[in-house]
Amino acid sequence: MKKMLMALSLSGALLGGSAVVWAEDAASTPVTEHAVAVDTTTASTEIVAAEAPAPVEATPAPAAEAKVDTGDTAWVLVSTALVLLMTIPGLALFYGGMVRKKNVLSTMMFSLSAAILVSLIWVTVGYSLAFSGSGAYVGDLAKAMLNGVAFDALTGTIPESLFVIFQMTFAIITVAIISGSIADRMKYSAFMAFIAVWVILVYAPITHWVWAADGWLFKAGALDFAGGTVVHINAGVAGLVAAYMLGKRTGLGRESMAPHNLTLTVIGASLIWVGWFGFNGGSALGAGARAGMAILVTQVAAAAAAFSWLIVERVIRGKASVLGGASGAVAGLVVITPAAGFVGVGGALIMGLIGGVVCFWGITALKRLLKADDALDAFGLHAVGGIVGAILTGIFYSDEIIKAANVALAPTFAGQLWVQIEGVLATMAYSAIVTFIILKVIDLVIGIRVSADDERMGLDLSQHGERIE
């Protein structure tokens, strides 16, 4: 409670405080008592040390055999399905409802294509680059084509094969989030080429930094439970760069760009919300107390952010909108993602309330300031929410949960906060630079934007030969 009060006083400034450093107490050395013998025949008493017994060589206990925990495995199996549900159909519907009718199918196709292509890239080289090797910045190709991932190999208490596909679903949704920034104007062929290269050169290395045992941010003590940096900041920044390079949609500011069907968007947001329990809860990689707490704080933060978003929207615009409620919930889910396995309910509530307000600012005032046509607000929701969540994780983490999870922190509170900021800055810089290079090369080779005629026709018909009547 004392740390929570201190954190509350610092949350506005995001700086200061003191740290609690956890250490194991050394076990004390047992004291051997000596027997006392009394010589009654001489009426004198002398102390006689008892003879020490001959040392007995201890028989080493057999090493515990690593084996699959069926409960943990069942939970991560369910979580994997839930995370995939977030992309298809969740994100596909969420984004699809927000575009104009002539671009619905193409927008949904981006999410579907992410699931198709990223799955293949992940098992070919992505997983190996993210989680094998001993480098600080990227893995190696030791597990390319999942070579060496034996049928009965384990990651903790679950099969490594399950860990592979669980992590695959994270890569899939990261790529799908980017599509929100480039909706209505990017060539389908260019998108496919982009995501194939981006997963290898951007997503896998950043994943290695944060989640691999030898990654430099992991070793520094950066806290990112389920992907605040790896998924959301990474995708949001890449989306913003892509939006700049593509340019604004034809007719923006002169023609109506209103969502064609918010019913789809609400259904999509609902599926995303439910799926997020697998996203955050599954990242515990087990069916235990930490997974339960992660799910609880996820729900609290999502509700809090939606609530604060709707209040701000009501004050500024006069009405609390359906789209605002859905967007606010997503903002809260993003904000709590890096913190889900490290904070308690109080921290989650405050993070959600802050996240809703800041993300509303991100898609309004900040968006106007940046002058980028981030069509479906991937940057304003995901990058801004991820940044807020990553930094606040360094303030509101629970000492009790951190200690129970045996998580290593920086030596000081200020040091931990700096590690969180360092992770944010490194992810933003690397994602922005490499994304720009990838898109520039693709643009020079095949072009990244559809023609003006194709854009006016709509990408459903021009890119896929189909349309909704």
N, C-alpha and C positions, 0 to 999 in steps of 0.2 A: 504494500500500500504506500509505503514511504517513497519507493521508486516511481510508482505511478503518479504521485503528487508532484514529484520533481519533473517527471516527463511532461505532465500537463502544463507546468509553468514554462516549459521550454518549447512546446510544440509550435508556437507561432514563429519563433526565431529559428527553429531546427538546429540550435547550437547549444553547447555548454553541457554542464552536468558532471557527474562523477561516475565511475564504473564500479561494478562489483565483479571481482575476479574470483572465479570458482576454482578451488583446488581440492584434491582428495586429502583427507587427514591421514597422516602416517600412522600405521598400527603400532601400538606400544609393545615393547619387548616383555614377554611374561617373566615374572620373578619366581625363581625356584626357592621354595621354603625349605629350611633345614630342620631335621628332627632334633628334639631335645631329650637326652637320656639322663636319668638320675641314678647315681651310685649310692644305694641305701646302706651298704655295709661300712663305708667310711664316713658316713654322715656328711659327706661333702658332695657338692654338685658340680658337675662339669658338663660343658656343652660339647657334644660329639656331632660332627657333621655326618650326615647319612651318606653312605656310599652311593655315588651316582650309578644308575643302571648302565649296563653296556649299551652303547648306541645301536639302535636297530635301524637298518637301512630301509628307508621308506619305499614302498612299492608305488611307482608313478601311476596316477590314475589314468585310465585309458582316455585318449582324446575324444571329445564328443564328436560324433559323426554328423557332418552337415547334412541336413535333409530338408526336403520341402515341407513347409508348414501349410497345411491345406486351407486353414482359415485365412492366412495372409494371401495365399495364392487366389482364393476365391474372390477376395475383396479387390485385388488388383485386376483380375479378369473383368469384373463388373466395371471398375473405374476406367479401364481401357475402352470399353464400349461406350461409356458415358462421355469420355473426351472426344471420341470420334463423332458421337451424336451432336456435339457442339458445332462441328464443322458442317457435316451433312446429316441432317437437314438444317440444324440450328442457324449457323452463320449464313448459309445459302438463303434461307427465308428472311432473316433479319436484314441482310443487304438487298435481297431481291425486292422486298416490299418498298424500299426507299428510293429506287430509281424510277425513271419513266417507263411506261409500258413497253416501249420498243426495245428496251435493253434488259428486261427482266431475265430472259433465258441466258443471255451472255454473262450477266452478273452471277447467276447461280452456277453457271458452267465453270467459272473461275474456282469456286469452292470445290466442286466435283473434281475438277482437273487436278487441284492440289492433292486431293486424296489419292488420285490415280498415280500421278508422276512422282510425288514425294515418297510414296511407299517403295517404289522401285529404286529411287536414288538412295534411300535410307539403308536398305538391305545390301545394296551394292557397295557403297563406300561411306555413306553418311554416318552410320552407327560407329564404324571403326574410327573415323576421324574424330568423333565426339568423345568416345569412351575407351579407346585403347591407347597403348603407348604411355610414355612417361614424360612427355614434353610439357612445358608450362603453358604453351599457347595453342597447340593442336595435337591431335593424336596421330597415329600412323595407320598403315593399311594392313596391320596384322590380322584384323578381323573382317577384311573385305569379303563380300559375299558370305558373311557370317562364318568364315573359316575359323575353326577353333571354338565356336559356340556349340559345344556338345549337347546332345539331347538332354542329358541330365545335369548340365552345368547350372550352377546357382548364382544368383545375385542376392546376398543376404539369405532370406528364407523363401524366395520365390525363384522359379526357373529363369535363367537368363533370357531364354527365348521370349518369355512374357515381358521382361524388362525391355527387350528390344522393341516390341510392338507398342508397349506403353509409351516409350519415348518417341516412337514414330508418330503417334497421334499428336504429340506436342509440335513436332516439326510441321505436320500437315496444317494445323490451325494457325501457326505462325505465318506461313505463306498465304493462307486464305485471308488473314486479316489485312495483308498488304493490298489485296484486290479492292478493298473499299476506297482506297485513295485514287485508283486509276480507272474507276468505273466509267463507262460511257465512251471511252476514247482510245483504249489500248488494243493493239492487234492481238488476236488470240495466239498466233504463232510466236509473237515476241514475248508474250506472257509465259508461254511454255518454256521457251529458251531461257528466259530470265530466271524462273524458279529452279530450273535444273542446276544452273550454275550457282545461284544464290545460296541454296541449301549447302553446297559443298564449300564455298568460299566465305560465307558469312555465318550461317546458322551453326554449322558444326563446330567451327573454332570457338565461337562465343559460348556454346554449350560446354565445350571442354574447359574454358576458363573458369566457369562458375560451378559446374557439377562433377567434373572428373577429379579424382583424388589428387592428381598432380597439377591441376589447373592453378594458375597464379592467383586468381581471385578467391578460389576455394581455400588455398593455403593462407591467404591474407585474412580469412575469416569473414568474407562477405556473406551476408544472409540473403538468400533468395530461395525460398522454400519450393515454389512451383512455377517460377518463370517471369517475375517482374521485369528483369533485365533480358533474360534469354528470349522470351516470347514477346512481351508487350512493348518495351522500349525499342527493341530490335526491329520489330515489324512496323511500329509507328513511324520511326525515323526513316526506314526504307521507303515506306509509303509516301512520306513527305517529299523525299528526294525524287521519287518517281513522278509525283504530281508536278513538281517544278519542271522536270525534264519534258513531260508530255505537254505542258501548257494547259490553259483553261479550256473548259468545254465550250463549244460553239454556242453562242447565244446566252452565256451566263450573264445574269444581270438584266437581260432584255427579254428572255423567254422564261416561262414557268418551268422550274426544275423540281416541282413538288412531288413528293412520294406518290406513287400510283395506287398503292394498296397497303395501308398501315396494319390491316388485319394480319397480313403475312409477317410484318415486322414484329408485332406483338407475339405471335406464335413462335417466331424464331428466337426472340429474346427469352421467352419462357423456356424453350429447349436449352438455350445457352445457360440459363440460370441453373436448371436441374443438372445439366452436364458438368457444371463447374464443381459440383460435389466430388465427382471423380477426378477432376483436374487438381483440386487442392487436397481432398481427402486421400486420393490414391497416391499422392506424392510422399506420404508417410511410408509407402511400400509395405504396409502391414495393417492388420485389422486390430488396432489397439487404441489406447487412450489418446494418443497424438492425432490419429486419424479422426476420432470423434470430435476433438476440440477444433481441428482444422475445418470440419464441416460446420460446426456451430458458429465459429467466427466468420466464416464465409457468408452464412445466411444473415448474420447481424450486420456486417459491413454493407452487403448489397442493399438491404432494406434501409439502412441509415443514409446511404448515398442517394438512393432514389427519393427519400423523404426530403433531404436538404436541397436536392436539385429542383424538386417540384415547388418548394417554398421560394427559392430564388427566382425561378421562372414566373411564379405567380406575382411576385413583387415587381419584377422588371417588365414582364410582358402582359400582365393582367390576367393570364390564364395558365393553369397547369395542364400541359398537353399530354396526350397519350404517348407520343414519341419521346417526350421528355422523361416520362416515367420509365420507359424501356431503356433509354440511354443512361439515365441515372443509375439504374440497377447494374447495367454493364460496367459503368464507371466504378461502382463499389466493388464489383467482383475483381476488376483489374487491380484496384488499389490494395486489396487484401491478399492478392496472390503471393507476393514475395514474403508476406508476414504470417501466412496462415498457420504454419507449424511452430511459430515463435511467440505469438501474442495471446493474451487472454481476451475475454469478452469486452472489458472496459476499453482496452486499446483498440479493438476492432470497431467499436462503436464510434470512438473519436475519429479514427482513420476514415471510416465511411462518411461521416458528416463532413469532414474536410474535403475528401475526395469528390463528393458530389458538387460542392461549390467550385472547386478548382477546375474540374473537368468541364463544367458549364462555361466557365471563363475561357477554357481552352478551345471550345468549339464556336465561341462568339468573338470576344475581343481579341484573343490571341490569333485566331484564324484570320481576322481582318488585318491584323498587324503583319502577319507573315505573307499575306497576299498570294497564297497558294490555293489552287482549287482542289483541296482535299475533299473529294466528292462526298464520301460517306463518313468523314471525320475519324479516320483511323488514327491520325496523329493526335487529335484533340482528346479522344477517349483512351487510346491504348498507350501512346508514348507519354502523354501528360499524366495519366493515371498511374502508369508504371513508375515514372520518376517520383511522384508523390509517395507511392507505396514503398518504394525501395528506401527512400530517405527516412520516412516515418518508422519503418521497421527498425532502424537503428536507434530510435527513441523509445518506442513502445514495447520492445521485446520484453517478455516475462522472464525474470531471473529463475523462477521455479521451473518453467517449461524448458528453458535453455539448459539448466542443470540436469533435469531428468533425461533430456535427449543427449546429454554429453556432447554438446556443441561447443567448439572452440571459438572464443571471441578475441577481438583485439584487446590489448592490455588495459586500455582506458575507455571510458564512455565516449570521450571526444575522438579517440582513435577509431572506435567502431563506427561512429558517424562518418568519419572521413573515408573509411573503407567503403561504406555504402555509396557515398558521393563519387568516389573513385570508380566504382563499378558502373555507375550511371554514365559518367563522362566517357569512360573507355568504350562502353557499348555504343553510345551515340556517335562518337567519332569514327570508330571502325565501321559500323554499319553504314553511315552516311558516305564515307569515302569509297568503300568497296562497291556499294550499290551504284554509285555514280559511274564508276569505271565499267561495271558490267553493262549497265544500260547504254552507256556511250558506245561501247563496242557493238552491241546488238543493233543500236540505231544506225551505225555506219554500215552494217552488213545487210540487214533486212528492213530497217525502219521500225519504230516502236508505236507510231500513231497511225490510226486508220485515216483514209482520205476524207476530205470534207464531205464528199457525196455519200460515202459509207456511213459517216457519223450522222448525217441528216436522215438517212434511211433507217438507221438503228442497227446496233451490232447484232441483234438477234438474226436479222435477215442477211446482213452483209457478211457476217463472220460464220454463221451456222446454217443459213438457208431455212430458218424456221422463224415462226412468230406466233404470238398469242392473238387470237381473233377477238 
